[in-house]
């Protein structure tokens, strides 16, 4: 056991990983599910290895770029909103510092501090760094949670590519008569591993994380295979 005097700040906090972990899990999950679903759908309509390889490779390339670009644009929009709010706080602190300090005190009072203590805390924090106090306690922002477009785009694009390669390689190596069952089995195994890895990285329970990834991945493949078999076209 750690010493009783060990600071809580010396222990790891999984929330620090939230920014890149969300993008990485989304990219990996989308990569393995979308490409495997594409392969299964194409194989149900046209089981020729050439058609399956072309569809899988195209899905991997397009999906990786789409995920990276989508993450960059969406997280950039979030970052723009955060920066705009911070800029407004700077103006407010310049134009009406007393009102802003009173607002900060009311926030602390609503969290359980007495009125006198809340005013004292607001005054001392404002004297040290008023903007940082408002950004943290009024806007709920911090450096840990700040939007990072490049980090999100890189994490999502790389994990999509790696995960999407798993069903594609399985399809290429599988016998022509067993492409669908091999891809499905490999994909489900990959999804189970992805769910468990995400849970461990985020400090969450293993079973719920793994179960939801498996369920939605299997559902996506089943629906896509059904469409491909029903219409006899690549989807």
C-alpha positions as CSV (number, residue, x, y, z in Angstrom):
1,X,0.0,0.0,0.0
2,X,1.2,3.6,-0.7
3,X,2.2,5.7,2.3
4,X,-0.7,7.5,4.0
5,X,0.9,10.8,3.2
6,X,1.2,10.2,-0.5
7,X,-0.5,12.9,-2.5
8,X,-3.4,12.0,-4.7
9,X,-1.8,14.0,-7.5
10,X,1.1,11.5,-7.6
11,X,-1.3,8.7,-8.7
12,X,-2.3,8.3,-12.4
13,X,-5.6,9.9,-13.5
14,X,-7.2,8.2,-16.5
15,X,-9.2,11.3,-17.3
16,X,-5.9,12.8,-18.6
17,X,-6.2,10.3,-21.5
18,X,-9.7,11.2,-22.5
19,X,-8.8,13.4,-25.4
20,X,-6.7,11.0,-27.4
21,X,-8.3,7.9,-26.1
22,X,-11.8,8.8,-27.4
23,X,-10.4,9.5,-30.8
24,X,-8.3,6.4,-30.8
25,X,-11.1,4.1,-29.8
26,X,-13.5,5.7,-32.3
27,X,-11.0,5.4,-35.1
28,X,-10.1,1.7,-34.3
29,X,-13.7,0.7,-33.8
30,X,-14.8,2.4,-37.0
31,X,-11.9,0.9,-38.9
32,X,-12.5,-2.7,-38.0
33,X,-16.3,-2.5,-38.2
34,X,-16.6,-0.4,-41.4
35,X,-14.0,-2.3,-43.5
36,X,-15.1,-5.8,-42.2
37,X,-18.7,-4.9,-42.9
38,X,-17.7,-3.6,-46.4
39,X,-15.8,-6.9,-47.1
40,X,-18.7,-9.1,-45.8
41,X,-21.2,-7.1,-47.9
42,X,-19.1,-7.4,-51.0
43,X,-18.4,-11.0,-50.4
44,X,-22.1,-11.7,-50.1
45,X,-22.7,-10.1,-53.4
46,X,-19.5,-11.0,-55.3
47,X,-17.1,-13.3,-53.6
48,X,-14.3,-12.9,-56.1
49,X,-11.0,-12.1,-54.3
50,X,-10.2,-9.2,-56.6
51,X,-13.5,-7.4,-55.8
52,X,-13.1,-8.0,-52.1
53,X,-9.5,-6.7,-52.1
54,X,-10.3,-3.6,-54.1
55,X,-13.3,-2.8,-51.9
56,X,-11.4,-3.4,-48.6
57,X,-8.3,-1.4,-49.7
58,X,-10.5,1.5,-50.9
59,X,-12.5,1.4,-47.7
60,X,-9.3,1.5,-45.6
61,X,-7.8,4.5,-47.5
62,X,-10.9,6.5,-47.7
63,X,-12.0,5.7,-44.1
64,X,-8.6,6.6,-42.6
65,X,-8.5,10.0,-44.4
66,X,-12.2,10.7,-43.6
67,X,-11.7,9.9,-39.9
68,X,-8.6,12.0,-39.6
69,X,-10.2,14.9,-41.4
70,X,-13.4,14.6,-39.5
71,X,-11.7,14.6,-36.2
72,X,-9.6,17.5,-37.1
73,X,-12.5,19.6,-38.3
74,X,-14.8,18.7,-35.4
75,X,-12.2,19.2,-32.7
76,X,-11.1,22.4,-34.3
77,X,-14.7,23.7,-34.0
78,X,-14.7,22.7,-30.3
79,X,-11.4,24.5,-29.9
80,X,-12.7,27.6,-31.6
81,X,-15.7,27.7,-29.2
82,X,-13.3,27.4,-26.2
83,X,-11.0,30.1,-27.4
84,X,-14.0,32.4,-28.1
85,X,-15.3,31.9,-24.5
86,X,-11.9,32.6,-23.1
87,X,-11.6,35.8,-25.1
88,X,-15.0,36.9,-23.8
89,X,-13.9,36.2,-20.2
90,X,-10.8,38.4,-20.8
91,X,-12.9,41.3,-21.9
92,X,-15.3,40.9,-19.0
93,X,-12.5,40.8,-16.5
94,X,-11.1,44.0,-17.9
95,X,-14.4,45.9,-18.1
96,X,-16.1,44.7,-14.9
97,X,-13.7,42.9,-12.6
98,X,-15.8,43.3,-9.5
99,X,-18.9,41.7,-11.1
100,X,-16.7,38.8,-12.4
101,X,-15.3,38.2,-8.9
102,X,-18.8,38.2,-7.5
103,X,-19.8,35.7,-10.1
104,X,-16.9,33.5,-9.1
105,X,-17.9,33.7,-5.5
106,X,-21.4,32.6,-6.3
107,X,-20.1,29.6,-8.1
108,X,-18.1,28.5,-5.0
109,X,-21.0,29.2,-2.8
110,X,-23.3,27.0,-4.9
111,X,-20.7,24.2,-4.5
112,X,-21.1,24.3,-0.7
113,X,-18.8,27.0,0.6
114,X,-20.2,29.6,3.0
115,X,-20.7,33.1,1.6
116,X,-17.7,34.5,3.4
117,X,-15.4,31.7,2.5
118,X,-16.6,31.8,-1.1
119,X,-15.9,35.5,-1.3
120,X,-12.4,35.0,0.2
121,X,-11.5,32.2,-2.2
122,X,-12.8,34.2,-5.2
123,X,-10.8,37.3,-4.1
124,X,-7.5,35.4,-3.6
125,X,-7.8,33.4,-6.8
126,X,-8.6,36.6,-8.7
127,X,-5.6,38.3,-7.3
128,X,-3.4,35.4,-8.4
129,X,-4.8,34.7,-11.8
130,X,-8.4,35.8,-12.4
131,X,-8.6,34.4,-16.0
132,X,-7.4,31.0,-15.0
133,X,-9.9,30.8,-12.2
134,X,-12.8,31.7,-14.5
135,X,-11.7,29.4,-17.3
136,X,-11.5,26.5,-14.8
137,X,-14.5,27.1,-12.6
138,X,-16.9,29.1,-14.7
139,X,-16.2,27.5,-18.2
140,X,-15.1,24.1,-16.9
141,X,-12.0,24.1,-19.1
142,X,-8.5,23.0,-18.3
143,X,-5.3,22.2,-20.1
144,X,-6.0,18.5,-19.7
145,X,-9.4,18.7,-21.4
146,X,-8.5,21.4,-23.9
147,X,-9.4,20.4,-27.5
148,X,-6.3,19.3,-29.5
149,X,-7.3,18.9,-33.2
150,X,-3.9,17.4,-34.4
151,X,-3.8,14.9,-31.6
152,X,-7.3,13.7,-32.3
153,X,-6.8,13.5,-36.0
154,X,-3.6,11.6,-35.7
155,X,-4.9,9.1,-33.1
156,X,-8.1,8.5,-35.1
157,X,-6.4,8.1,-38.5
158,X,-3.6,5.8,-37.3
159,X,-5.9,3.5,-35.2
160,X,-8.4,3.4,-38.1
161,X,-5.7,2.2,-40.5
162,X,-4.3,-0.4,-38.1
163,X,-7.7,-1.8,-37.2
164,X,-9.0,-1.8,-40.7
165,X,-6.0,-3.8,-41.9
166,X,-7.0,-6.7,-39.7
167,X,-10.1,-7.8,-41.6
168,X,-8.5,-6.9,-44.9
169,X,-5.5,-9.2,-44.3
170,X,-7.9,-11.9,-43.0
171,X,-9.9,-11.7,-46.2
172,X,-6.8,-11.8,-48.4
173,X,-5.4,-14.9,-46.6
174,X,-8.8,-16.7,-46.2
175,X,-9.9,-19.4,-48.7
176,X,-12.2,-18.1,-51.3
177,X,-15.1,-20.2,-50.0
178,X,-14.7,-19.1,-46.4
179,X,-14.0,-15.4,-46.6
180,X,-17.2,-14.3,-44.8
181,X,-16.8,-16.6,-41.7
182,X,-13.1,-16.0,-41.4
183,X,-13.6,-12.2,-41.6
184,X,-16.4,-12.3,-39.1
185,X,-14.5,-14.4,-36.6
186,X,-11.3,-12.3,-36.9
187,X,-13.3,-9.1,-36.6
188,X,-15.2,-10.3,-33.5
189,X,-11.9,-11.3,-31.9
190,X,-10.4,-7.9,-32.8
191,X,-13.4,-6.1,-31.4
192,X,-13.2,-8.0,-28.2
193,X,-9.6,-7.1,-27.9
194,X,-10.3,-3.5,-28.8
195,X,-13.0,-3.2,-26.1
196,X,-10.8,-4.7,-23.5
197,X,-7.9,-2.5,-24.5
198,X,-10.0,0.6,-24.3
199,X,-11.4,-0.4,-20.9
200,X,-7.9,-1.0,-19.5
201,X,-6.5,2.3,-21.0
202,X,-9.4,4.2,-19.5
203,X,-9.6,2.3,-16.2
204,X,-13.2,1.1,-16.9
205,X,-14.8,-2.3,-16.3
206,X,-13.9,-4.8,-19.0
207,X,-17.2,-6.6,-19.5
208,X,-19.5,-3.7,-20.4
209,X,-16.9,-2.1,-22.7
210,X,-16.2,-5.4,-24.5
211,X,-19.9,-6.4,-24.8
212,X,-21.0,-3.1,-26.4
213,X,-18.2,-3.1,-28.9
214,X,-19.0,-6.8,-29.9
215,X,-22.7,-6.2,-30.1
216,X,-22.6,-3.1,-32.4
217,X,-19.8,-4.6,-34.6
218,X,-21.7,-7.8,-35.1
219,X,-24.9,-5.9,-35.8
220,X,-23.2,-3.8,-38.5
221,X,-21.7,-6.8,-40.2
222,X,-25.0,-8.7,-40.1
223,X,-27.0,-5.8,-41.6
224,X,-24.4,-5.2,-44.3
225,X,-24.1,-8.8,-45.3
226,X,-27.9,-9.0,-45.5
227,X,-28.1,-6.0,-47.8
228,X,-25.3,-7.4,-50.0
229,X,-27.0,-10.8,-50.3
230,X,-30.5,-9.3,-50.8
231,X,-29.6,-7.0,-53.6
232,X,-26.5,-8.8,-55.0
233,X,-24.5,-5.6,-55.1
234,X,-21.4,-4.2,-53.3
235,X,-22.4,-1.8,-50.5
